[in-house]
Amino acid sequence: MLKVFTRFEKVFNKIEDFLQFLSNVALIFIMLIISIDVLGRNFFNKPLKGTYEMTELVAALLVFFALAITHRHGDHITMDFLVERFNKKVQHWLNGIIEVCISFLLIYMSTHIFANGARMMERNATTTDLSIPTGPFLYITGIALIIFAITAFMKAINHFRGAVSKHES
Amino acid sequence: MSPEMIGVIGIVALLALFLLRVPVSVSLIVVGTFGLAMIRGWNTALTQLGTTPFSTAASYSLSVIPLFILMGMFLSYSGFGHDLYTAVDAWIGHIKGGLAITTIGTSALFSAISGSVNATTATMARISLPEMKKYNYDDGLSTSCVAAGGTLGILIPPSVILVLYGILTMEPIGQLLIAGLVPGLLQMALFMLIVYVMVWRNPELAPVTEKKTFRTRIKSMNSVWPFLFLFALSIGGIYFGFFTPTEAGGIGAFGAFLLAVLTRRLNWADFKKSLSETTRLTAMIFFIIIGADIFSKFLALSRIPAATTNFVSNLEMPAVIILIAILIVYFILGLFLEGIAIFVLTLPVVYPLITDVLGYNGIWFGVVMIFVMNIGLLTPPLGLSVYIISGVAKDVPIQRIFRAVMPMLFMMIVALALVVIFPEIVTFLPDYMRQ
């Protein structure tokens, strides 16, 4: 069982890393289109059409793709000074329970984002300048949140393993 | 149950979740959603949960955050911080407490580009502490200068925290960024002054170092121009209205990238690290903003902001007394809570109070809040900057650093008092921009 979990964790880490890569690409994309737009507008009198809306859509991808790996690295801000005073086992139990709650919240959130995406698709909602459909972006966001939820769930399992381990006190 | 009561329970629940180490962002989403459900029913709450995350993240004006962070990361990983230190040292290193004053000056310049307290503090600690140790500077003096210098990062533009304030309060981001400039320089001058006075009274704190030749000084400037150029381009562009803040961020990041690559200072591994750290920081900040959005909708519906505003406007007290009371509460919160958490927790209630009832300028208040938050960065038990420095200067006990920053804290309070008494220090540049 433990072997399966470890193998799954390894594969899943690769997925998180890939999402981080996509997020990085999104960041470069935003930097470049904004620069091209500014330079084009000021020097050639030719701004890049759709920069505003492309930046908006890609910024959302940047954020949601990076959420899971941010959680894996423990980069989401937390207040540690109280819980740090508890003994290690209690900390593991508490953190494990919190991670399970986080993953449920994220799954719940993603279902509502999917529903919102479906509404957008039904209405054929698109952006103004380039007519890019916005529905698929919501679906991608929902999927990224599910991956974030799995990251939280795996952290929970690791905390529970720490809580029952004999080496931790 | 009345909406106000639900609001109070929500705030208490939020604090409890913070203390249980639930991430700030998740706490805000949970309490905001439950609160909305209690007041307006589950339909409204779940609609918010389905729409707010994407609509908040897909924002043009918010994109300024990753772009400015990226600009700082590129410069930081390219080692420009070290060159900057050498250049400032060449010019002012030989005066009383010169290396300490250099550290503060370099922090100011470096933070102007990086916009982050943590990045500036960590970089400057690594660069300046060994240098000051070499010249037998007092440990307390050297570490306190790094701690104080780092806090300049969220005042001198571009400040990511001021952008966040602008997003939460709808104050214009460009003007907010510009507003931090003069108070940041004032704070820098006060830090330098206290170092000079301390070394003048006790020369053993900082032995004198040799004066550099004029040639060395001129040569050292070679590495400073990229900073000045990027600063002038991005912040000057915002000030004179050539760019929006987001465009300034894009051009700044691209400029930093070109500089780093053309001078062959950024290798592939550091390039990837710059991107990854930026996207992770952005994800963290944006997820908090998403939570803050849901939470502030709940708080508005709970009518707590309106009730507080009413209560305070019925108090027959001078505005300045109420302001001081609010700042004292912020100071206490700053001892225990992270700055961003304080922003999202309190701004929905305090901001309308400050601007509508007490009649203060919203941009000015943003800068005042940064001052109060900075004090929290140097005081126990949180004292984030001090912990970062103690991670680098492992041989200096943390209690010693906390004690050594006292004079700097005093100067921060002096600067805060000056800004409260003379609000023009903050408002005159943004006012010029408006004209």
Interface residues (C-beta under 8 A of the other chain):
Chain A: Q20 S23 N24 A26 L27 I28 I30 M31 L32 I33 I34 S35 D37 V38 N42 Y52 T55 E56 L57 A59 A60 L62 V63 F64 F65 A66 L67 I69 T70 H73 D75 H76 I77 T78 M79 D80 F81 L82 V83 L94 N95 I98 C101 I102 L105 Y108 M109 H112 I113 A115 N116 F137 L138 T141 L145
Chain B: F18 L19 L20 R21 V22 P23 V24 S25 V26 I29 V30 L46 T47 L49 G50 T51 P53 F54 A57 A58 S59 Y60 L62 S63 P66 L67 L70 F242 F243 T246 E247 G249 G250 I251 A253 F254 F257 K272 L275 S276 T278 T279 R280 L281 T282 A283 M284 F286 F287 I288 F336 L337 E338 I340 A341 P381 L382
